[in-house]
Amino acid sequence: MKHSQEPLLIIGNKNYSSWSLRAWLLLKAFDIDFDEQLIELLHPSSKKILDEHAPTGKVPVLVYGQGDDKVTVWDTLAIAIHANDYLTDIDIWTGLSKSDADTTDDNSHRINSVYCQSIVAEMHSGLMGIRSEMPMNIRATANIQPSGECLSDIARIEDIFADCLKSRSTDSYLFGQFTAADAFFAPVILRLQTYADASGIKLQPMTKQYCDAMLNNPHIQTWRNAALTETRIIEEDEAGQIVSLVGALAE
């Protein structure tokens, strides 16, 4: 969807910033034109841009317009809701065009929409074990010793994937079409790629199938390729014993 001024999405380091990936991927997936500005996480050089645009001092933040008409949207869930309301003709909860969704009486669309919203909210507010013990680190393969909380989170995530995918094709997204749920769980897929095999965590076949589908998504590949060119190491976002590295730091 075109606008008089392209929205600007301010994001952090692509190797580490899972919340930035969620917002960036959602805008890409739903054909929303935007400019991006990457800042260095936890670095003094980022202070000026964050002070100007981000009320919480965190990324991602989406801004467009000038003066009294300036729109500022912070927090990934708020960005998703705003994008759905104002920036795209596709319903992000079902992956269908809004005109198609509005003219159908098929109750499955409503059920899928509510389910999608629920698991997005669950990801946004919970699953702290996997998020704290498996920070996104795209360039690395690393071994960790996962806690019971982390393993419980992985089991819950696998249950979600299995429930969504049980009647779908082998290369499907969670609801068939790409939805906000896929954007919100994308960093989980990259976390599992970094830590699961190296840590002896056995994943269900359907989880591996969905991971493959997501890793083949061209937007995720674009993000990953950019992440692999980064060279900054942020110790706060490094976890476990590094087994191997790919990208610029491996050379």
DATADA-V631122 format. One record per pair of residues at least 24 apart in sequence whose C-alpha atoms are under 6 Angstrom apart, sorted by the first residue. I is the first residue (numbers start at 1). GAP is how many residues later the second one is. Records with the same first field share a line. If there is no record, write none. Layout:
I->GAP  GAP
//
This chain:
1->31  87
6->28
7->27  56  57
8->26  27  28  54  55
9->27  52  53
10->26  27  28  50  51
11->27  48  49
12->26  27  28  29
13->27
14->213
15->122  123  212
16->120  121
18->169
20->40
22->161  162
23->53
25->158
26->157
92->87  88
93->86  87
94->85
95->82  83  84
116->65
120->61
127->26
135->102
136->55
139->89  106  107
140->54  104  105
141->53  101  102  103
142->52  53  56  98  99  100  101
143->52  55  56  97  98
144->55  96
171->42
//
